[in-house]
C-alpha cells in the first residue's frame, strides 16, 4: 500500500504528531543530560590540600581518625565514583545499589539490593552498614551519599521476628496502597532499624555529612530513602492513621500487623536527638534541576513554558486532567505551549496487573483524553525505570488511540488492566533509557502547537 500524499490533512496531522513526539523526547533527554551526578558534585563538592568542601561546609580530613563513605540508592555507584573522583582513592566504605557497578572502587564493599522490593542482599547491606558504623572511632567523619531507591535496596527490620518475606509483603501492600510516597515512607521508617534517622544514631558520635541526590519534594528531604540520616518528622500516630486510612493493616503479614493492632511501634529520632548534634545535610541535585533544564530546552524550541508542580502526589487522573486543562488555557494566547511538571503521581494498582508503572499509565490515560487533538504528553522517570517494565515511561499524543486500533490494541482495556507499557512498546512510543544511575523523580512534558 502506498503512503498517503503529504498534502492530505491526515498526513499533516500525523507529521505534526511525530514532530511533537520527537520534541518532547528531546526535551526529556536534554533534561537528563543537564542533571547528572558528576555535574552536581563538580559544583558542590571538592577537596583541596586535605580540606573537603561540601556545600558551604569545610572538613579538614587529616584531623579525623577515619573517613568513611556509605553510598545508598539508585545513584549509589555514580555518587561514590563522583565523590572519590573529587576527593581521591584513599577512602573506603560500603556501596548499596539495585544494580551492579560497572567497576568497583578499591576499599569499598558492594551490595546489590532489591528494588522496588527488598531482597536478601538488602538485609545483608543493612546489617553490614550497622556493624560498620558501630565500630567507628568517635573522632571519625562519615560521608553518607544518599539517593532515591534506598528504602528497598538497604533494609533491616526493627523486630527480629520480621522476616524478609514479611518485609516484602509489607512493601507490596505499601506500594499498591495508593498512598503518597511520604506516607509510605513514614511507615517504612518506623518498621526499620536504619530508617527515620536511625542510621545517624548508629553513626553517632562521629561527625556526619549527608550529600543527597533527591527524588522527594524539596520540603520533604526526610522522606529521601526513608530519611536514613535525618530527624524524622513523622510519628507513630501518623503510621497508625495512614495504615487505617488506606486499609493496610489487615493486608500486612502477622508480625507487622501485630505492631499496629497492639500499637507497639517505637518512635524514631527527632530533631533534638543527640545523634544530630554533629550532622549536616546537603542536597546537591533534585527534581527542580530537571524541571529547569526541561523548561529551558522547550523555550529554545520556541514554546511558551509554564512550570506546574501543584499536582505532586495527586492521583494520576486528577493530575492529568489538571495539567491538560492548564495546557489548553496556555495555548489560547500563544502559538506553541508547553507545561513542565515534576514530581510523582499516584496509582492504586490492582493485585492482577500487566506491565508498566505510573508514568506509562499517566500517558495512556492522557492519550484517551486528547484523542484527535494536536497535543503530546510525555511522562518518564529520571531513573530510567517505570514500575515493572523495562522503560522509563512513554509519550502519547492525539493519534495514539487510533494508531493502537490499527494494531488491534485496545487502549481502554490496557488502561483498566494496568498494561500500558506493553501497548506503548508495540507503538514504538516507550521511552527506554536503561538505568540512568540517577533518581530525581519523574518529569512530565505536555506540548501543543
C-alpha positions as CSV (number, residue, x, y, z in Angstrom):
1,X,0.0,0.0,0.0
2,X,1.4,3.4,-0.9
3,X,1.7,6.2,1.6
4,X,-0.8,9.0,1.7
5,X,0.3,12.2,0.0
6,X,1.9,14.8,2.2
7,X,-0.7,17.3,1.3
8,X,-3.5,15.4,2.9
9,X,-4.9,16.6,6.2
10,X,-4.4,13.3,7.9
11,X,-0.8,13.3,6.7
12,X,-0.2,16.8,8.1
13,X,-1.7,15.7,11.4
14,X,0.5,12.6,11.6
15,X,3.6,14.7,10.7
16,X,2.8,17.2,13.4
17,X,2.3,14.4,15.9
18,X,5.6,12.8,15.0
19,X,7.4,16.2,15.3
20,X,5.8,16.9,18.7
21,X,6.7,13.5,20.0
22,X,10.3,14.0,18.9
23,X,10.4,17.4,20.5
24,X,9.1,16.0,23.8
25,X,11.7,13.3,23.7
26,X,14.4,15.8,23.1
27,X,13.3,17.9,26.0
28,X,13.4,14.9,28.3
29,X,16.8,13.6,27.1
30,X,18.3,17.1,27.4
31,X,17.0,17.5,30.9
32,X,18.6,14.2,31.9
33,X,21.9,15.2,30.3
34,X,21.9,18.5,32.2
35,X,21.2,16.9,35.6
36,X,23.9,14.4,36.1
37,X,25.6,13.5,39.4
38,X,29.1,14.3,38.2
39,X,28.0,17.8,37.2
40,X,26.4,18.3,40.6
41,X,29.4,17.1,42.5
42,X,31.7,19.3,40.5
43,X,29.6,22.3,41.6
44,X,29.1,21.4,45.2
45,X,31.9,19.0,46.3
46,X,35.7,19.4,46.1
47,X,38.8,18.6,48.1
48,X,42.0,20.8,48.1
49,X,45.0,20.2,50.2
50,X,43.2,17.9,52.6
51,X,40.2,20.2,53.1
52,X,36.9,18.8,51.9
53,X,34.2,21.3,50.9
54,X,30.6,20.1,50.8
55,X,28.3,23.0,50.0
56,X,29.3,25.7,52.4
57,X,30.9,23.3,55.0
58,X,34.6,22.6,55.3
59,X,36.1,19.5,56.8
60,X,39.9,19.1,57.5
61,X,40.3,15.4,56.6
62,X,43.7,14.9,58.4
63,X,42.0,15.8,61.7
64,X,39.9,12.7,61.7
65,X,40.9,9.2,62.8
66,X,38.9,7.7,60.0
67,X,36.9,9.0,57.0
68,X,34.3,6.5,55.7
69,X,31.8,6.6,52.9
70,X,28.3,5.0,52.8
71,X,26.6,5.3,49.4
72,X,23.0,4.1,49.1
73,X,20.3,4.2,46.5
74,X,19.8,4.1,42.7
75,X,22.6,6.7,42.3
76,X,24.9,5.0,44.7
77,X,27.5,3.9,42.1
78,X,27.5,7.3,40.3
79,X,27.7,9.2,43.6
80,X,30.6,7.0,45.0
81,X,32.5,7.3,41.8
82,X,32.0,11.1,41.6
83,X,32.9,11.6,45.3
84,X,36.1,9.5,45.0
85,X,36.9,11.4,41.8
86,X,36.8,14.7,43.7
87,X,38.4,13.5,46.9
88,X,40.8,10.8,45.9
89,X,41.2,7.0,46.2
90,X,42.2,6.8,49.9
91,X,38.7,6.3,51.2
92,X,36.7,3.1,52.0
93,X,33.2,2.1,52.9
94,X,30.1,0.4,51.6
95,X,28.0,0.9,48.4
96,X,24.5,-0.5,48.1
97,X,22.5,-0.1,44.9
98,X,19.9,-2.1,43.0
99,X,22.2,-2.7,40.0
100,X,25.8,-4.0,39.7
101,X,28.6,-1.4,39.4
102,X,30.5,-1.0,36.1
103,X,33.7,-1.2,38.1
104,X,34.4,-1.4,41.8
105,X,36.3,1.2,43.8
106,X,39.2,-0.1,45.9
107,X,38.4,-0.2,49.6
108,X,34.7,-0.5,49.1
109,X,32.3,-3.3,49.8
110,X,29.4,-3.7,47.4
111,X,25.8,-5.0,47.8
112,X,23.1,-5.4,45.1
113,X,19.9,-4.8,47.0
114,X,16.4,-5.1,45.6
115,X,14.1,-2.5,44.0
116,X,11.2,-1.9,44.3
117,X,11.1,-4.7,46.8
118,X,13.9,-5.6,49.2
119,X,15.9,-8.8,48.7
120,X,18.3,-10.8,50.8
121,X,21.2,-8.5,49.8
122,X,19.1,-5.6,51.0
123,X,19.2,-7.1,54.5
124,X,22.8,-8.1,54.2
125,X,23.6,-4.5,53.3
126,X,21.7,-3.1,56.2
127,X,23.3,-5.4,58.7
128,X,26.8,-4.7,57.2
129,X,26.3,-0.9,57.4
130,X,25.1,-1.1,61.0
131,X,28.1,-3.2,62.0
132,X,30.5,-0.9,60.1
133,X,29.1,2.3,61.8
134,X,29.1,0.7,65.3
135,X,32.9,0.3,65.2
136,X,33.7,3.9,64.0
137,X,36.0,5.8,66.3
138,X,34.3,8.9,67.9
139,X,36.7,11.2,66.0
140,X,35.5,9.9,62.6
141,X,33.9,11.6,59.6
142,X,31.2,9.6,57.9
143,X,30.1,10.7,54.5
144,X,26.6,9.5,53.6
145,X,25.8,9.6,49.8
146,X,22.1,9.1,49.6
147,X,19.8,8.9,46.6
148,X,16.3,7.6,45.9
149,X,15.6,3.9,46.0
150,X,17.5,3.4,49.2
151,X,14.3,2.4,51.0
152,X,14.3,-1.0,49.3
153,X,17.9,-1.7,48.4
154,X,19.1,-1.3,52.1
155,X,16.9,-2.6,54.9
156,X,17.0,-4.2,58.3
157,X,13.8,-4.8,60.4
158,X,13.2,-3.2,63.8
159,X,12.0,-6.5,65.1
160,X,14.0,-9.7,64.6
161,X,10.7,-11.7,64.2
162,X,10.0,-9.8,61.0
163,X,11.4,-12.0,58.1
164,X,12.4,-11.0,54.6
165,X,9.2,-12.4,53.3
166,X,7.3,-10.3,55.8
167,X,9.2,-7.2,54.7
168,X,8.5,-7.9,51.0
169,X,4.8,-8.4,51.7
170,X,4.6,-5.2,53.7
171,X,6.3,-3.3,50.9
172,X,3.9,-4.7,48.4
173,X,1.0,-3.5,50.5
174,X,2.5,-0.1,50.8
175,X,3.4,0.4,47.2
176,X,0.0,-0.7,45.9
177,X,-2.0,1.2,48.6
178,X,-2.3,4.4,46.6
179,X,-0.7,6.4,49.4
180,X,1.7,9.2,48.6
181,X,5.4,8.3,48.9
182,X,5.9,10.5,52.1
183,X,3.2,8.5,53.9
184,X,4.5,5.2,52.6
185,X,8.0,6.2,53.9
186,X,6.6,7.2,57.3
187,X,5.6,3.5,57.8
188,X,8.8,2.2,56.4
189,X,10.8,4.4,58.8
190,X,9.0,3.0,61.9
191,X,9.5,-0.6,60.8
192,X,13.2,-0.3,60.1
193,X,16.4,-0.3,62.3
194,X,18.1,2.1,59.9
195,X,15.5,4.5,58.5
196,X,13.9,7.5,60.1
197,X,17.3,8.8,61.4
198,X,18.3,5.6,62.9
199,X,21.4,5.3,60.7
200,X,22.6,8.6,62.0
201,X,22.0,7.3,65.5
202,X,24.2,4.3,64.7
203,X,27.0,6.5,63.4
204,X,27.0,8.9,66.4
205,X,29.0,10.4,67.9
206,X,31.0,10.6,64.6
207,X,30.9,13.8,62.5
208,X,28.4,13.2,59.7
209,X,27.6,14.9,56.4
210,X,24.9,13.6,54.0
211,X,25.2,14.5,50.4
212,X,21.8,14.0,48.8
213,X,20.5,13.4,45.3
214,X,16.8,13.8,45.9
215,X,13.8,12.1,44.5
216,X,11.4,13.7,47.0
217,X,9.8,17.2,47.3
218,X,12.4,19.8,48.3
219,X,10.5,20.5,51.5
220,X,10.4,16.8,52.5
221,X,14.0,15.7,52.4
222,X,13.5,13.4,55.4
223,X,11.5,11.2,53.0
224,X,14.5,10.6,50.8
225,X,15.2,6.8,51.0
226,X,13.0,7.0,54.1
227,X,15.2,9.5,56.0
228,X,18.2,7.4,56.8
229,X,20.2,10.2,58.4
230,X,17.7,12.9,59.1
231,X,15.5,13.7,62.0
232,X,12.1,12.2,61.3
233,X,9.1,14.5,61.1
234,X,6.6,11.6,61.1
235,X,5.3,9.9,64.2
236,X,3.9,6.5,65.2
237,X,0.5,8.2,65.4
238,X,0.9,9.1,61.7
239,X,1.6,5.5,60.9
240,X,-1.5,4.2,62.7
241,X,-3.6,6.8,60.9
242,X,-2.1,6.1,57.4
243,X,-2.4,2.4,57.8
244,X,-6.1,2.7,58.8
245,X,-6.9,5.3,56.1
246,X,-5.6,3.1,53.3
247,X,-6.9,-0.2,54.7
248,X,-3.4,-1.6,55.1
249,X,-3.5,-3.3,58.5
250,X,-5.3,-6.5,57.5
251,X,-3.1,-6.8,54.5
252,X,0.1,-6.7,56.5
253,X,1.8,-10.1,57.4
254,X,1.0,-11.1,61.1
255,X,4.4,-10.0,62.5
256,X,3.8,-6.4,61.2
257,X,0.1,-6.4,61.8
258,X,0.7,-7.1,65.5
259,X,2.8,-4.0,65.8
260,X,-0.1,-1.9,64.5
261,X,-3.0,-3.6,66.3
262,X,-1.0,-3.6,69.5
263,X,0.2,-0.1,68.9
264,X,3.8,-1.2,69.6
265,X,5.7,0.9,67.1
266,X,8.8,2.6,68.5
267,X,9.3,6.3,67.9
268,X,12.1,7.4,65.5
269,X,14.8,10.0,66.5
270,X,13.6,13.6,66.3
271,X,15.5,16.9,65.8
272,X,16.6,17.2,69.4
273,X,18.2,13.8,69.5
274,X,22.0,13.9,70.2
275,X,22.7,11.9,67.1
276,X,22.1,15.0,65.0
277,X,24.4,17.3,67.0
278,X,27.3,16.7,64.6
279,X,25.3,16.1,61.4
280,X,24.9,18.1,58.3
281,X,22.8,17.6,55.1
282,X,23.4,19.0,51.7
283,X,21.0,18.3,48.7
284,X,23.1,18.8,45.6
285,X,20.6,17.6,42.9
286,X,16.8,17.4,42.8
287,X,13.8,17.4,40.6
288,X,14.0,21.2,40.4
289,X,17.2,20.8,38.4
290,X,15.4,18.6,35.9
291,X,12.5,20.9,35.6
292,X,14.6,24.0,34.9
293,X,16.6,22.1,32.3
294,X,13.4,20.9,30.5
295,X,11.9,24.3,30.6
296,X,15.0,25.9,29.1
297,X,15.1,23.3,26.3
298,X,11.4,23.8,25.5
299,X,11.9,27.5,25.4
300,X,14.7,27.1,22.9
301,X,12.2,25.2,20.7
302,X,10.0,28.3,20.7
303,X,7.5,27.2,23.3
304,X,5.9,29.4,25.9
305,X,6.6,27.4,29.0
306,X,4.8,27.1,32.3
307,X,6.1,25.0,35.2
308,X,3.3,23.5,37.3
309,X,4.1,21.2,40.2
310,X,0.8,21.7,42.1
311,X,-0.2,18.2,41.2
312,X,2.7,16.5,43.0
313,X,1.5,13.3,44.7
314,X,-2.0,13.6,43.2
315,X,-4.0,10.7,41.8
316,X,-2.8,10.2,38.2
317,X,-6.3,11.0,36.7
318,X,-6.8,14.2,38.7
319,X,-3.2,15.3,37.8
320,X,-3.7,14.6,34.1
321,X,-7.0,16.5,33.9
322,X,-5.4,19.4,35.7
323,X,-2.3,19.6,33.5
324,X,-4.3,19.2,30.3
325,X,-6.6,21.9,31.3
326,X,-3.6,24.2,32.1
327,X,-2.1,23.4,28.7
328,X,-5.3,24.2,26.8
329,X,-5.6,27.5,28.6
330,X,-2.0,28.4,27.9
331,X,-2.2,27.7,24.2
332,X,-5.1,30.2,23.8
333,X,-2.7,33.1,23.8
334,X,0.5,31.6,22.2
335,X,1.4,29.6,19.0
336,X,3.4,27.0,21.0
337,X,2.6,26.0,24.5
338,X,4.4,23.7,26.9
339,X,3.7,22.6,30.5
340,X,6.6,21.1,32.5
341,X,5.6,19.3,35.7
342,X,7.9,17.5,38.1
343,X,7.3,15.1,41.0
344,X,5.2,11.9,41.1
345,X,1.6,10.9,40.7
346,X,-0.1,8.0,42.5
347,X,-1.7,5.0,41.0
348,X,-3.5,2.4,43.1
349,X,-2.7,-0.9,41.3
350,X,-5.0,-3.9,41.4
351,X,-3.5,-7.2,42.6
352,X,-3.5,-8.6,39.0
353,X,-1.9,-6.2,36.5
354,X,0.2,-6.1,33.4
355,X,3.4,-4.3,32.5
356,X,4.0,-0.7,33.3
357,X,4.2,2.0,36.0
358,X,2.8,5.3,37.0
359,X,4.4,7.1,34.0
360,X,3.1,5.0,31.2
361,X,-0.3,4.7,33.0
362,X,-0.5,8.5,33.2
363,X,0.5,8.8,29.5
364,X,-2.1,6.3,28.4
365,X,-4.8,8.0,30.4
366,X,-3.9,11.2,28.7
367,X,-4.0,9.5,25.3
368,X,-7.7,8.8,25.7
369,X,-8.3,12.4,26.8
370,X,-6.5,14.0,23.9
371,X,-7.6,11.7,21.1
372,X,-7.8,13.8,17.9
373,X,-6.1,16.8,19.4
374,X,-2.7,18.1,18.4
375,X,-1.3,17.5,22.0
376,X,1.6,15.4,23.1
377,X,2.2,14.2,26.6
378,X,5.5,12.6,27.9
379,X,5.8,11.1,31.3
380,X,9.0,9.4,32.4
381,X,11.2,8.6,35.4
382,X,14.6,10.0,35.6
383,X,16.0,6.7,37.0
384,X,15.1,5.0,33.7
385,X,12.6,2.7,35.4
386,X,8.8,2.7,35.4
387,X,7.2,0.1,37.6
388,X,7.8,-3.4,36.4
389,X,8.6,-2.5,32.8
390,X,12.0,-2.0,31.1
391,X,11.0,1.5,30.1
392,X,11.3,4.8,31.8
393,X,7.8,5.9,30.7
394,X,6.1,6.8,27.5
395,X,5.0,9.5,25.1
396,X,1.4,9.8,23.9
397,X,-0.5,12.1,21.6
398,X,-3.7,12.7,19.8
399,X,-3.0,9.8,17.4
400,X,-2.2,7.2,20.0
401,X,-5.7,5.7,20.3
402,X,-6.1,5.5,16.6
403,X,-2.7,4.0,15.9
404,X,-3.3,1.4,18.6
405,X,-6.5,0.3,17.0
406,X,-4.7,-0.3,13.7
407,X,-2.5,-2.8,15.6
408,X,-5.5,-4.4,17.2
409,X,-4.8,-2.9,20.6
410,X,-7.4,-1.5,22.9
411,X,-6.2,1.5,25.0
412,X,-9.2,1.3,27.4
413,X,-8.5,-2.4,28.1
414,X,-4.8,-1.7,28.6
415,X,-5.6,1.1,31.0
416,X,-8.0,-1.0,33.0
417,X,-5.5,-3.9,33.1
418,X,-2.6,-1.6,34.1
419,X,-0.8,-2.9,31.0
420,X,0.2,0.4,29.5
421,X,3.9,-0.4,28.9
422,X,3.1,-3.3,26.6
423,X,0.9,-1.1,24.4
424,X,3.4,1.7,24.1
425,X,6.2,-0.7,23.3
426,X,4.1,-2.0,20.4
427,X,3.6,1.5,19.2
428,X,7.3,2.4,19.4
429,X,6.4,5.1,22.0
430,X,8.0,3.6,25.1
431,X,10.9,5.7,26.4
432,X,13.8,3.4,27.1
433,X,17.0,4.8,28.6
434,X,18.1,1.9,30.8
435,X,19.0,2.6,34.4
436,X,20.5,6.1,34.5
437,X,22.4,5.8,37.7
438,X,20.4,8.8,38.9
439,X,17.0,9.3,40.5
440,X,15.4,12.7,40.5
441,X,11.7,11.8,40.5
442,X,9.5,11.9,37.3
443,X,9.2,14.5,34.6
444,X,6.0,15.3,32.6
445,X,6.2,17.4,29.5
446,X,2.9,18.4,27.7
447,X,3.2,20.2,24.4
448,X,1.0,21.6,21.7
449,X,1.3,23.9,18.6
